[in-house]
Every structure is written in structure tokens, then in C-alpha cells.
Amino acid sequence: MTVLKLFRPRNLDNPQMISNYFEIDADYLENFLEATGGDFEEINRLKLSIIEKLDRSEELSKKECLFLTAIFVGDAEWLGPNSEWYNRSLRYAIQLADGFVHHQWYGLAEEYGDVSKVSLPDFSEPESFDINGRPPTFYTSGLRQRVDLIASVTQLEWCLYVCDQIDIDNGLENPDKVMMDGIKYFIGEKESLPKNSARIHKMLFLSDKKWLKDVRELFDIRSLIMYYFERRFDAKSKELEKLNS
């Protein structure tokens, strides 16, 4: 129900709310690129221009249209694969919501962008990785570790996808290594992380925390699970800060 509340008619019919939500997503990517050394300044420039044009109902440039479309398509495709990272009970609830959410995000992408100009993202599921012959989720003991894995895998992939669609330098020489470093650390396979990987994963957790807070406030959502995730992201970012010091 928390996810569905994002798509109440009074929210979707309000261009200002769409602009505000786009800004939250764009901020997430901008913070990620600042941590990786990618072209965050170009993202900031595009973000500000798109927000201004949306607020004035002005036409977007081709690159701006591509950026906005990639964000909404990335959001539309993100929830379904993420359900596989959760336990069975949560997985079922997320899958029920996914069809509705998927339809709504594509509706926004078609209304405000051009879905024919972007490719579809390919978000990883646990079986995409082999840790001693098992998927990463085999080594998790509860929801917290599964949330950590989502932040270190599919959130990272979302950022890489949007950068790829708009031809923006993501700043990473070896994103697969950064991802695998995070997976092995969060399931306890590794006791530490290389400083570069620790810095990037710390920013992902900080950005996740900020995203949840901003979305809650924008859509006036009161959700215990979102509060829970915020606290978890805050704790993990502080843990990773120590590794990076």
C-alpha cells in the first residue's frame, strides 16, 4: 500500500509533483556520480533545466527528454526484479504491486518523455551471481542483509543504466568489481572493502536514505517499513564511513 500511495490520482495529475519526484531521482544519480568521479555537473545542469521547463510546461531538449525517460523507465523496471531479493512473503506483496507500478511509470515516461528512445534495463536477480555455488541471498539471515544487497546491486545498476542511456561518464573503471565487493562484504564473505568501493557503497546508502525521506515528505507517506529502511541505510552508511577513513 505504501508503494501504491505514490500513484494516487491527485499526485499523478499534478505536473509539479512529477517535477518534484524527478528532482529526487536526479539528485540520487548526481550524488552517486559525485562519489564515483563521474560527470555529476552535467547531471546537475540537465536536472535544473528539466525542472524549470516542467514547471513552465516548456518543451524539453532531446537529451533532457532522454534523461527524464530513462529515469521513469528505470523506475518502472526496477521493482519487479527486486522482489527476488526478498523473502517469500515480501516477494509476493511486491510482485502484486509491480504490475500496477510498472504501468503507471511507463505512463509517465510516455507522457513526459519518449520511451522509443531508450533501451530496457536488465536488473540482476540473486541467481545472476555465484558465491561458492550459491546465490548471495543463500547467505543472508534476514531482511536487513537482503536490503543491503539490493542497495549494493540493483541501485547501482539503476545509476549505471541511466548514465548509459544519456551517454554520461559514470566514473567507474570496473563497476562489476565494485558490485561484487559489496555483495561479498554484506553477506560476510569479506571483512572489509577497498576504500573506493566503500566510498561508493556509502554514497548509495546515504542516497537511499535521502530518497526515502524526500519521497515520504513529498507524498505525505507514513510508513513503518520506510522508516525501518531509513534507519538501516543510515547505520550502514556510518559503518562504511569507518571503512573509508
TIPA-769800 format. One record per atom (N, C-alpha, C): residue number from 1; residue in one letter; atom name; x, y, z. Coordinates in steps of 0.2 Angstrom, whole numbers. Layout:
! residues N
(NUM, a, CA, (X, Y, Z)) ...
***
This chain:
! residues 245
(1, m, N, (4, -6, 0)) (1, m, CA, (0, 0, 0)) (1, m, C, (4, 6, 0)) (2, t, N, (10, 6, 3)) (2, t, CA, (15, 12, 3)) (2, t, C, (17, 14, -4)) (3, v, N, (19, 9, -8)) (3, v, CA, (20, 10, -15)) (3, v, C, (15, 13, -19)) (4, l, N, (9, 10, -18)) (4, l, CA, (3, 12, -22)) (4, l, C, (1, 19, -20)) (5, k, N, (3, 21, -14)) (5, k, CA, (1, 28, -12)) (5, k, C, (4, 33, -17)) (6, l, N, (10, 31, -20)) (6, l, CA, (14, 36, -24)) (6, l, C, (9, 38, -30)) (7, f, N, (5, 34, -32)) (7, f, CA, (1, 34, -38)) (7, f, C, (-6, 36, -37)) (8, r, N, (-8, 39, -32)) (8, r, CA, (-15, 42, -31)) (8, r, C, (-16, 47, -37)) (9, p, N, (-22, 47, -39)) (9, p, CA, (-23, 52, -45)) (9, p, C, (-21, 59, -43)) (10, r, N, (-22, 61, -37)) (10, r, CA, (-21, 68, -36)) (10, r, C, (-13, 70, -37)) (11, n, N, (-9, 64, -36)) (11, n, CA, (-2, 65, -37)) (11, n, C, (0, 65, -44)) (12, l, N, (-3, 60, -48)) (12, l, CA, (-1, 59, -55)) (12, l, C, (-3, 65, -59)) (13, d, N, (-9, 68, -57)) (13, d, CA, (-12, 73, -62)) (13, d, C, (-8, 80, -60)) (14, n, N, (-3, 80, -56)) (14, n, CA, (0, 86, -54)) (14, n, C, (7, 87, -57)) (15, p, N, (8, 91, -62)) (15, p, CA, (14, 91, -65)) (15, p, C, (20, 94, -60)) (16, q, N, (18, 98, -55)) (16, q, CA, (23, 100, -50)) (16, q, C, (25, 94, -46)) (17, m, N, (21, 89, -44)) (17, m, CA, (23, 83, -41)) (17, m, C, (28, 79, -45)) (18, i, N, (26, 78, -51)) (18, i, CA, (30, 75, -56)) (18, i, C, (37, 78, -56)) (19, s, N, (37, 84, -57)) (19, s, CA, (44, 88, -57)) (19, s, C, (48, 87, -50)) (20, n, N, (44, 87, -45)) (20, n, CA, (47, 86, -38)) (20, n, C, (50, 79, -38)) (21, y, N, (46, 74, -40)) (21, y, CA, (49, 67, -40)) (21, y, C, (55, 66, -44)) (22, f, N, (54, 69, -50)) (22, f, CA, (60, 68, -55)) (22, f, C, (66, 71, -51)) (23, e, N, (66, 77, -48)) (23, e, CA, (71, 80, -45)) (23, e, C, (74, 75, -39)) (24, i, N, (70, 72, -36)) (24, i, CA, (73, 67, -31)) (24, i, C, (77, 62, -34)) (25, d, N, (74, 59, -39)) (25, d, CA, (78, 54, -43)) (25, d, C, (85, 56, -46)) (26, a, N, (84, 62, -49)) (26, a, CA, (90, 65, -52)) (26, a, C, (95, 67, -46)) (27, d, N, (93, 69, -41)) (27, d, CA, (98, 70, -35)) (27, d, C, (101, 64, -33)) (28, y, N, (98, 58, -33)) (28, y, CA, (101, 52, -32)) (28, y, C, (107, 50, -36)) (29, l, N, (105, 51, -43)) (29, l, CA, (111, 50, -48)) (29, l, C, (116, 55, -47)) (30, e, N, (115, 61, -46)) (30, e, CA, (120, 66, -45)) (30, e, C, (125, 65, -39)) (31, n, N, (122, 63, -34)) (31, n, CA, (126, 61, -28)) (31, n, C, (130, 55, -29)) (32, f, N, (128, 50, -33)) (32, f, CA, (131, 44, -35)) (32, f, C, (137, 46, -39)) (33, l, N, (136, 50, -44)) (33, l, CA, (142, 52, -48)) (33, l, C, (147, 56, -45)) (34, e, N, (145, 60, -40)) (34, e, CA, (150, 64, -36)) (34, e, C, (155, 59, -33)) (35, a, N, (152, 54, -30)) (35, a, CA, (156, 49, -27)) (35, a, C, (161, 45, -31)) (36, t, N, (158, 43, -37)) (36, t, CA, (162, 39, -42)) (36, t, C, (167, 44, -46)) (37, g, N, (166, 50, -46)) (37, g, CA, (170, 54, -50)) (37, g, C, (167, 55, -57)) (38, g, N, (161, 53, -58)) (38, g, CA, (158, 54, -65)) (38, g, C, (155, 61, -66)) (39, d, N, (152, 62, -71)) (39, d, CA, (150, 69, -74)) (39, d, C, (144, 71, -70)) (40, f, N, (144, 72, -63)) (40, f, CA, (139, 75, -60)) (40, f, C, (137, 82, -61)) (41, e, N, (141, 86, -64)) (41, e, CA, (140, 93, -66)) (41, e, C, (135, 93, -71)) (42, e, N, (136, 88, -76)) (42, e, CA, (131, 88, -82)) (42, e, C, (124, 86, -80)) (43, i, N, (124, 81, -75)) (43, i, CA, (118, 79, -72)) (43, i, C, (114, 85, -69)) (44, n, N, (118, 88, -65)) (44, n, CA, (115, 94, -62)) (44, n, C, (112, 99, -66)) (45, r, N, (116, 101, -72)) (45, r, CA, (114, 105, -77)) (45, r, C, (107, 103, -80)) (46, l, N, (107, 97, -82)) (46, l, CA, (101, 94, -85)) (46, l, C, (95, 94, -80)) (47, k, N, (97, 92, -74)) (47, k, CA, (91, 92, -69)) (47, k, C, (88, 99, -68)) (48, l, N, (92, 104, -67)) (48, l, CA, (89, 111, -66)) (48, l, C, (85, 113, -72)) (49, s, N, (88, 112, -78)) (49, s, CA, (84, 114, -84)) (49, s, C, (78, 110, -85)) (50, i, N, (78, 104, -84)) (50, i, CA, (71, 100, -84)) (50, i, C, (66, 102, -79)) (51, i, N, (68, 103, -73)) (51, i, CA, (64, 106, -68)) (51, i, C, (61, 112, -70)) (52, e, N, (65, 117, -72)) (52, e, CA, (62, 123, -74)) (52, e, C, (57, 123, -80)) (53, k, N, (59, 119, -85)) (53, k, CA, (54, 118, -91)) (53, k, C, (48, 114, -89)) (54, l, N, (48, 109, -85)) (54, l, CA, (42, 106, -82)) (54, l, C, (38, 111, -79)) (55, d, N, (41, 115, -74)) (55, d, CA, (37, 120, -71)) (55, d, C, (33, 125, -75)) (56, r, N, (37, 126, -81)) (56, r, CA, (34, 131, -86)) (56, r, C, (30, 128, -91)) (57, s, N, (30, 121, -91)) (57, s, CA, (26, 117, -97)) (57, s, C, (30, 119, -103)) (58, e, N, (36, 119, -103)) (58, e, CA, (40, 121, -110)) (58, e, C, (43, 114, -112)) (59, e, N, (45, 114, -119)) (59, e, CA, (47, 108, -122)) (59, e, C, (54, 106, -120)) (60, l, N, (56, 100, -119)) (60, l, CA, (62, 98, -117)) (60, l, C, (67, 97, -123)) (61, s, N, (73, 98, -122)) (61, s, CA, (78, 96, -127)) (61, s, C, (78, 89, -128)) (62, k, N, (81, 86, -134)) (62, k, CA, (82, 79, -135)) (62, k, C, (85, 75, -129)) (63, k, N, (91, 78, -126)) (63, k, CA, (94, 75, -121)) (63, k, C, (91, 75, -115)) (64, e, N, (87, 81, -113)) (64, e, CA, (83, 81, -107)) (64, e, C, (77, 76, -107)) (65, c, N, (74, 76, -113)) (65, c, CA, (69, 71, -114)) (65, c, C, (71, 64, -113)) (66, l, N, (77, 62, -115)) (66, l, CA, (80, 56, -114)) (66, l, C, (82, 54, -107)) (67, f, N, (84, 59, -103)) (67, f, CA, (86, 59, -96)) (67, f, C, (80, 57, -92)) (68, l, N, (75, 61, -93)) (68, l, CA, (68, 60, -90)) (68, l, C, (65, 53, -91)) (69, t, N, (65, 51, -98)) (69, t, CA, (63, 45, -99)) (69, t, C, (66, 39, -96)) (70, a, N, (73, 40, -96)) (70, a, CA, (77, 34, -93)) (70, a, C, (76, 34, -86)) (71, i, N, (75, 39, -82)) (71, i, CA, (73, 39, -75)) (71, i, C, (67, 35, -74)) (72, f, N, (62, 37, -78)) (72, f, CA, (55, 34, -77)) (72, f, C, (55, 27, -79)) (73, v, N, (58, 25, -85)) (73, v, CA, (58, 18, -87)) (73, v, C, (62, 14, -82)) (74, g, N, (68, 17, -80)) (74, g, CA, (72, 13, -74)) (74, g, C, (68, 12, -68)) (75, d, N, (64, 17, -66)) (75, d, CA, (59, 15, -60)) (75, d, C, (54, 10, -62)) (76, a, N, (51, 10, -68)) (76, a, CA, (46, 6, -70)) (76, a, C, (49, -2, -70)) (77, e, N, (55, -3, -72)) (77, e, CA, (58, -9, -72)) (77, e, C, (61, -12, -66)) (78, w, N, (62, -7, -61)) (78, w, CA, (66, -9, -55)) (78, w, C, (63, -13, -50)) (79, l, N, (56, -12, -49)) (79, l, CA, (53, -15, -43)) (79, l, C, (52, -23, -44)) (80, g, N, (51, -25, -50)) (80, g, CA, (50, -32, -51)) (80, g, C, (56, -37, -50)) (81, p, N, (61, -35, -53)) (81, p, CA, (67, -39, -51)) (81, p, C, (69, -39, -44)) (82, n, N, (68, -33, -41)) (82, n, CA, (70, -33, -34)) (82, n, C, (66, -37, -29)) (83, s, N, (60, -39, -31)) (83, s, CA, (56, -44, -27)) (83, s, C, (60, -50, -26)) (84, e, N, (64, -52, -31)) (84, e, CA, (68, -59, -30)) (84, e, C, (73, -59, -24)) (85, w, N, (75, -53, -22)) (85, w, CA, (80, -52, -17)) (85, w, C, (77, -53, -10)) (86, y, N, (70, -52, -9)) (86, y, CA, (67, -53, -3)) (86, y, C, (65, -60, -1)) (87, n, N, (62, -61, 5)) (87, n, CA, (60, -67, 7)) (87, n, C, (53, -68, 4)) (88, r, N, (50, -74, 4)) (88, r, CA, (44, -76, 1)) (88, r, C, (38, -72, 2)) (89, s, N, (37, -70, 8)) (89, s, CA, (31, -66, 10)) (89, s, C, (31, -59, 7)) (90, l, N, (37, -56, 8)) (90, l, CA, (38, -49, 5)) (90, l, C, (38, -49, -3)) (91, r, N, (41, -55, -6)) (91, r, CA, (42, -55, -13)) (91, r, C, (35, -55, -16)) (92, y, N, (30, -59, -13)) (92, y, CA, (23, -59, -16)) (92, y, C, (20, -53, -15)) (93, a, N, (20, -49, -10)) (93, a, CA, (17, -42, -10)) (93, a, C, (20, -38, -15)) (94, i, N, (27, -38, -16)) (94, i, CA, (30, -33, -21)) (94, i, C, (28, -35, -28)) (95, q, N, (27, -41, -29)) (95, q, CA, (25, -44, -36)) (95, q, C, (18, -42, -37)) (96, l, N, (14, -41, -32)) (96, l, CA, (7, -39, -33)) (96, l, C, (7, -32, -35)) (97, a, N, (11, -28, -32)) (97, a, CA, (11, -21, -33)) (97, a, C, (15, -19, -40)) (98, d, N, (19, -23, -42)) (98, d, CA, (23, -22, -48)) (98, d, C, (20, -20, -54)) (99, g, N, (14, -24, -56)) (99, g, CA, (11, -23, -62)) (99, g, C, (8, -16, -62)) (100, f, N, (5, -14, -57)) (100, f, CA, (2, -8, -56)) (100, f, C, (7, -2, -57)) (101, v, N, (12, -3, -53)) (101, v, CA, (18, 2, -53)) (101, v, C, (21, 3, -60)) (102, h, N, (22, -3, -63)) (102, h, CA, (25, -4, -70)) (102, h, C, (21, 0, -75)) (103, h, N, (15, -1, -75)) (103, h, CA, (10, 3, -79)) (103, h, C, (10, 10, -78)) (104, q, N, (10, 12, -72)) (104, q, CA, (10, 19, -70)) (104, q, C, (16, 23, -72)) (105, w, N, (22, 20, -71)) (105, w, CA, (28, 23, -73)) (105, w, C, (29, 24, -80)) (106, y, N, (27, 19, -84)) (106, y, CA, (28, 19, -91)) (106, y, C, (23, 24, -94)) (107, g, N, (17, 25, -90)) (107, g, CA, (13, 31, -92)) (107, g, C, (16, 37, -92)) (108, l, N, (20, 38, -86)) (108, l, CA, (23, 45, -85)) (108, l, C, (29, 46, -90)) (109, a, N, (32, 40, -92)) (109, a, CA, (38, 40, -97)) (109, a, C, (35, 42, -104)) (110, e, N, (29, 40, -105)) (110, e, CA, (26, 41, -112)) (110, e, C, (24, 48, -112)) (111, e, N, (21, 51, -107)) (111, e, CA, (18, 57, -106)) (111, e, C, (23, 63, -106)) (112, y, N, (29, 62, -103)) (112, y, CA, (34, 67, -102)) (112, y, C, (40, 66, -106)) (113, g, N, (41, 60, -109)) (113, g, CA, (47, 58, -112)) (113, g, C, (45, 54, -119)) (114, d, N, (50, 50, -121)) (114, d, CA, (49, 46, -127)) (114, d, C, (52, 39, -126)) (115, v, N, (48, 34, -124)) (115, v, CA, (51, 28, -122)) (115, v, C, (54, 24, -128)) (116, s, N, (52, 26, -134)) (116, s, CA, (56, 23, -140)) (116, s, C, (63, 24, -141)) (117, k, N, (65, 29, -137)) (117, k, CA, (72, 31, -137)) (117, k, C, (77, 28, -132)) (118, v, N, (74, 24, -128)) (118, v, CA, (78, 21, -123)) (118, v, C, (78, 13, -123)) (119, s, N, (83, 10, -121)) (119, s, CA, (83, 3, -121)) (119, s, C, (80, 1, -114)) (120, l, N, (78, -6, -113)) (120, l, CA, (76, -8, -106)) (120, l, C, (82, -10, -102)) (121, p, N, (81, -8, -95)) (121, p, CA, (87, -10, -91)) (121, p, C, (86, -18, -89)) (122, d, N, (92, -20, -87)) (122, d, CA, (92, -28, -86)) (122, d, C, (95, -28, -78)) (123, f, N, (90, -28, -74)) (123, f, CA, (92, -28, -67)) (123, f, C, (93, -35, -64)) (124, s, N, (99, -36, -61)) (124, s, CA, (101, -43, -58)) (124, s, C, (96, -46, -53)) (125, e, N, (95, -52, -53)) (125, e, CA, (92, -56, -48)) (125, e, C, (97, -60, -44)) (126, p, N, (96, -63, -39)) (126, p, CA, (101, -66, -35)) (126, p, C, (105, -72, -39)) (127, e, N, (101, -75, -43)) (127, e, CA, (104, -81, -47)) (127, e, C, (109, -78, -52)) (128, s, N, (109, -71, -53)) (128, s, CA, (114, -69, -58)) (128, s, C, (121, -69, -55)) (129, f, N, (122, -71, -48)) (129, f, CA, (129, -71, -45)) (129, f, C, (130, -78, -42)) (130, d, N, (136, -79, -42)) (130, d, CA, (138, -86, -39)) (130, d, C, (143, -85, -34)) (131, i, N, (141, -86, -28)) (131, i, CA, (146, -86, -22)) (131, i, C, (147, -93, -19)) (132, n, N, (152, -96, -21)) (132, n, CA, (153, -103, -19)) (132, n, C, (148, -107, -21)) (133, g, N, (145, -106, -27)) (133, g, CA, (140, -111, -29)) (133, g, C, (133, -109, -27)) (134, r, N, (132, -104, -24)) (134, r, CA, (125, -101, -21)) (134, r, C, (124, -94, -23)) (135, p, N, (118, -92, -23)) (135, p, CA, (116, -85, -24)) (135, p, C, (117, -81, -18)) (136, p, N, (119, -75, -18)) (136, p, CA, (120, -71, -12)) (136, p, C, (115, -72, -6)) (137, t, N, (109, -72, -8)) (137, t, CA, (103, -72, -3)) (137, t, C, (103, -79, 1)) (138, f, N, (107, -84, -2)) (138, f, CA, (108, -90, 2)) (138, f, C, (111, -89, 9)) (139, y, N, (115, -84, 9)) (139, y, CA, (120, -82, 15)) (139, y, C, (117, -77, 19)) (140, t, N, (111, -74, 18)) (140, t, CA, (108, -69, 22)) (140, t, C, (103, -72, 27)) (141, s, N, (103, -69, 33)) (141, s, CA, (100, -71, 39)) (141, s, C, (93, -68, 40)) (142, g, N, (92, -62, 36)) (142, g, CA, (85, -59, 37)) (142, g, C, (85, -53, 33)) (143, l, N, (80, -49, 34)) (143, l, CA, (78, -43, 29)) (143, l, C, (83, -38, 29)) (144, r, N, (87, -37, 34)) (144, r, CA, (92, -32, 34)) (144, r, C, (97, -33, 29)) (145, q, N, (100, -39, 29)) (145, q, CA, (105, -41, 24)) (145, q, C, (103, -41, 17)) (146, r, N, (96, -43, 16)) (146, r, CA, (94, -43, 9)) (146, r, C, (93, -35, 7)) (147, v, N, (91, -31, 11)) (147, v, CA, (91, -24, 9)) (147, v, C, (98, -21, 7)) (148, d, N, (103, -23, 11)) (148, d, CA, (109, -21, 10)) (148, d, C, (111, -23, 3)) (149, l, N, (110, -29, 1)) (149, l, CA, (111, -32, -6)) (149, l, C, (108, -28, -11)) (150, i, N, (102, -26, -10)) (150, i, CA, (98, -23, -15)) (150, i, C, (101, -16, -16)) (151, a, N, (103, -13, -11)) (151, a, CA, (107, -6, -12)) (151, a, C, (113, -7, -15)) (152, s, N, (117, -12, -14)) (152, s, CA, (123, -13, -17)) (152, s, C, (123, -16, -24)) (153, v, N, (117, -18, -26)) (153, v, CA, (117, -21, -33)) (153, v, C, (112, -17, -38)) (154, t, N, (106, -18, -36)) (154, t, CA, (101, -15, -41)) (154, t, C, (101, -7, -41)) (155, q, N, (102, -4, -35)) (155, q, CA, (103, 3, -35)) (155, q, C, (108, 5, -39)) (156, l, N, (114, 2, -38)) (156, l, CA, (120, 3, -43)) (156, l, C, (118, 2, -50)) (157, e, N, (115, -3, -52)) (157, e, CA, (113, -4, -59)) (157, e, C, (108, 1, -61)) (158, w, N, (104, 4, -57)) (158, w, CA, (99, 9, -59)) (158, w, C, (103, 15, -62)) (159, c, N, (108, 17, -57)) (159, c, CA, (113, 23, -59)) (159, c, C, (116, 22, -66)) (160, l, N, (119, 16, -66)) (160, l, CA, (123, 14, -72)) (160, l, C, (119, 14, -79)) (161, y, N, (112, 12, -78)) (161, y, CA, (108, 12, -83)) (161, y, C, (106, 19, -86)) (162, v, N, (104, 23, -81)) (162, v, CA, (103, 30, -83)) (162, v, C, (109, 33, -86)) (163, c, N, (115, 33, -84)) (163, c, CA, (121, 35, -87)) (163, c, C, (122, 33, -94)) (164, d, N, (121, 26, -95)) (164, d, CA, (122, 23, -101)) (164, d, C, (117, 26, -106)) (165, q, N, (111, 27, -104)) (165, q, CA, (105, 30, -109)) (165, q, C, (107, 37, -111)) (166, i, N, (110, 41, -107)) (166, i, CA, (111, 48, -109)) (166, i, C, (118, 49, -111)) (167, d, N, (122, 44, -111)) (167, d, CA, (129, 44, -113)) (167, d, C, (133, 49, -108)) (168, i, N, (132, 47, -102)) (168, i, CA, (136, 51, -96)) (168, i, C, (141, 47, -93)) (169, d, N, (147, 49, -92)) (169, d, CA, (153, 45, -89)) (169, d, C, (151, 44, -82)) (170, n, N, (151, 37, -80)) (170, n, CA, (149, 35, -74)) (170, n, C, (154, 35, -69)) (171, g, N, (160, 36, -71)) (171, g, CA, (166, 37, -67)) (171, g, C, (169, 30, -64)) (172, l, N, (166, 25, -66)) (172, l, CA, (169, 18, -63)) (172, l, C, (173, 14, -69)) (173, e, N, (179, 12, -67)) (173, e, CA, (183, 8, -72)) (173, e, C, (180, 1, -72)) (174, n, N, (178, -1, -66)) (174, n, CA, (176, -8, -66)) (174, n, C, (170, -9, -61)) (175, p, N, (164, -7, -64)) (175, p, CA, (158, -7, -59)) (175, p, C, (156, -14, -57)) (176, d, N, (158, -20, -61)) (176, d, CA, (156, -26, -58)) (176, d, C, (160, -28, -52)) (177, k, N, (167, -26, -52)) (177, k, CA, (171, -27, -46)) (177, k, C, (168, -23, -40)) (178, v, N, (166, -17, -41)) (178, v, CA, (163, -13, -35)) (178, v, C, (157, -17, -33)) (179, m, N, (153, -19, -37)) (179, m, CA, (146, -23, -35)) (179, m, C, (148, -29, -31)) (180, m, N, (153, -33, -34)) (180, m, CA, (155, -39, -31)) (180, m, C, (158, -38, -24)) (181, d, N, (162, -33, -24)) (181, d, CA, (165, -31, -17)) (181, d, C, (159, -30, -12)) (182, g, N, (154, -26, -14)) (182, g, CA, (148, -25, -9)) (182, g, C, (145, -31, -7)) (183, i, N, (143, -36, -12)) (183, i, CA, (140, -42, -11)) (183, i, C, (144, -46, -6)) (184, k, N, (150, -47, -7)) (184, k, CA, (154, -51, -3)) (184, k, C, (155, -48, 4)) (185, y, N, (155, -42, 5)) (185, y, CA, (155, -39, 11)) (185, y, C, (149, -39, 15)) (186, f, N, (143, -38, 12)) (186, f, CA, (137, -38, 15)) (186, f, C, (134, -45, 17)) (187, i, N, (137, -50, 14)) (187, i, CA, (135, -57, 16)) (187, i, C, (140, -60, 21)) (188, g, N, (145, -56, 23)) (188, g, CA, (150, -58, 27)) (188, g, C, (156, -62, 24)) (189, e, N, (156, -62, 18)) (189, e, CA, (162, -66, 14)) (189, e, C, (168, -62, 15)) (190, k, N, (168, -56, 15)) (190, k, CA, (174, -52, 16)) (190, k, C, (173, -47, 22)) (191, e, N, (179, -46, 26)) (191, e, CA, (178, -42, 32)) (191, e, C, (179, -35, 31)) (192, s, N, (181, -33, 25)) (192, s, CA, (182, -26, 24)) (192, s, C, (181, -25, 16)) (193, l, N, (181, -18, 14)) (193, l, CA, (180, -16, 7)) (193, l, C, (186, -12, 5)) (194, p, N, (188, -12, -1)) (194, p, CA, (193, -7, -4)) (194, p, C, (190, 0, -3)) (195, k, N, (194, 5, -1)) (195, k, CA, (192, 12, 0)) (195, k, C, (187, 14, -5)) (196, n, N, (189, 13, -12)) (196, n, CA, (185, 16, -17)) (196, n, C, (178, 13, -17)) (197, s, N, (177, 6, -16)) (197, s, CA, (171, 3, -16)) (197, s, C, (167, 5, -9)) (198, a, N, (171, 6, -4)) (198, a, CA, (167, 8, 2)) (198, a, C, (164, 15, 1)) (199, r, N, (168, 19, -2)) (199, r, CA, (165, 26, -3)) (199, r, C, (159, 26, -7)) (200, i, N, (159, 22, -13)) (200, i, CA, (153, 22, -17)) (200, i, C, (147, 18, -14)) (201, h, N, (148, 13, -10)) (201, h, CA, (143, 10, -7)) (201, h, C, (140, 14, -1)) (202, k, N, (144, 18, 2)) (202, k, CA, (142, 23, 7)) (202, k, C, (137, 28, 4)) (203, m, N, (139, 30, -2)) (203, m, CA, (135, 35, -5)) (203, m, C, (128, 32, -7)) (204, l, N, (128, 26, -9)) (204, l, CA, (122, 23, -11)) (204, l, C, (117, 23, -5)) (205, f, N, (120, 21, 1)) (205, f, CA, (116, 20, 7)) (205, f, C, (113, 27, 9)) (206, l, N, (118, 32, 8)) (206, l, CA, (116, 39, 10)) (206, l, C, (110, 42, 5)) (207, s, N, (111, 40, -1)) (207, s, CA, (106, 42, -6)) (207, s, C, (100, 39, -5)) (208, d, N, (100, 32, -3)) (208, d, CA, (94, 28, -2)) (208, d, C, (90, 32, 4)) (209, k, N, (94, 33, 9)) (209, k, CA, (91, 36, 15)) (209, k, C, (87, 43, 13)) (210, k, N, (91, 47, 9)) (210, k, CA, (88, 54, 7)) (210, k, C, (82, 53, 3)) (211, w, N, (83, 48, -2)) (211, w, CA, (77, 47, -7)) (211, w, C, (71, 45, -3)) (212, l, N, (71, 40, 2)) (212, l, CA, (65, 38, 6)) (212, l, C, (62, 44, 10)) (213, k, N, (67, 48, 13)) (213, k, CA, (64, 54, 17)) (213, k, C, (61, 59, 12)) (214, d, N, (64, 60, 6)) (214, d, CA, (61, 65, 2)) (214, d, C, (54, 63, -1)) (215, v, N, (54, 56, -3)) (215, v, CA, (48, 53, -6)) (215, v, C, (42, 53, 0)) (216, r, N, (44, 52, 6)) (216, r, CA, (39, 52, 11)) (216, r, C, (36, 58, 12)) (217, e, N, (40, 63, 12)) (217, e, CA, (38, 70, 13)) (217, e, C, (34, 73, 7)) (218, l, N, (36, 71, 1)) (218, l, CA, (33, 74, -5)) (218, l, C, (26, 71, -6)) (219, f, N, (25, 64, -4)) (219, f, CA, (18, 61, -5)) (219, f, C, (15, 60, 2)) (220, d, N, (17, 63, 7)) (220, d, CA, (14, 63, 14)) (220, d, C, (13, 55, 16)) (221, i, N, (18, 51, 15)) (221, i, CA, (18, 44, 17)) (221, i, C, (20, 43, 24)) (222, r, N, (16, 39, 28)) (222, r, CA, (18, 37, 35)) (222, r, C, (19, 30, 34)) (223, s, N, (25, 27, 34)) (223, s, CA, (26, 20, 33)) (223, s, C, (31, 18, 38)) (224, l, N, (30, 13, 42)) (224, l, CA, (35, 10, 46)) (224, l, C, (40, 6, 43)) (225, i, N, (39, 3, 37)) (225, i, CA, (44, 0, 33)) (225, i, C, (49, 5, 30)) (226, m, N, (46, 10, 28)) (226, m, CA, (51, 16, 25)) (226, m, C, (55, 18, 31)) (227, y, N, (52, 20, 37)) (227, y, CA, (56, 22, 42)) (227, y, C, (62, 17, 44)) (228, y, N, (60, 10, 44)) (228, y, CA, (65, 5, 45)) (228, y, C, (70, 5, 40)) (229, f, N, (69, 6, 34)) (229, f, CA, (74, 6, 29)) (229, f, C, (79, 12, 30)) (230, e, N, (76, 18, 31)) (230, e, CA, (80, 24, 33)) (230, e, C, (85, 23, 38)) (231, r, N, (83, 20, 44)) (231, r, CA, (87, 18, 49)) (231, r, C, (93, 13, 47)) (232, r, N, (91, 8, 43)) (232, r, CA, (96, 4, 41)) (232, r, C, (101, 7, 36)) (233, f, N, (99, 11, 32)) (233, f, CA, (103, 14, 27)) (233, f, C, (108, 19, 31)) (234, d, N, (105, 22, 36)) (234, d, CA, (109, 27, 40)) (234, d, C, (115, 23, 44)) (235, a, N, (113, 17, 47)) (235, a, CA, (118, 13, 50)) (235, a, C, (123, 11, 46)) (236, k, N, (121, 8, 40)) (236, k, CA, (126, 5, 35)) (236, k, C, (131, 11, 32)) (237, s, N, (128, 17, 31)) (237, s, CA, (132, 22, 29)) (237, s, C, (138, 24, 34)) (238, k, N, (136, 24, 40)) (238, k, CA, (141, 25, 45)) (238, k, C, (146, 20, 46)) (239, e, N, (144, 14, 45)) (239, e, CA, (148, 8, 45)) (239, e, C, (153, 9, 40)) (240, l, N, (151, 10, 34)) (240, l, CA, (155, 11, 28)) (240, l, C, (160, 17, 28)) (241, e, N, (158, 22, 32)) (241, e, CA, (162, 28, 33)) (241, e, C, (168, 26, 37)) (242, k, N, (167, 22, 42)) (242, k, CA, (173, 20, 46)) (242, k, C, (178, 16, 41)) (243, l, N, (175, 12, 37)) (243, l, CA, (180, 8, 32)) (243, l, C, (183, 12, 27)) (244, n, N, (180, 18, 26)) (244, n, CA, (183, 23, 21)) (244, n, C, (188, 28, 24)) (245, s, N, (188, 28, 31)) (245, s, CA, (193, 33, 34)) (245, s, C, (200, 30, 35)) 
***
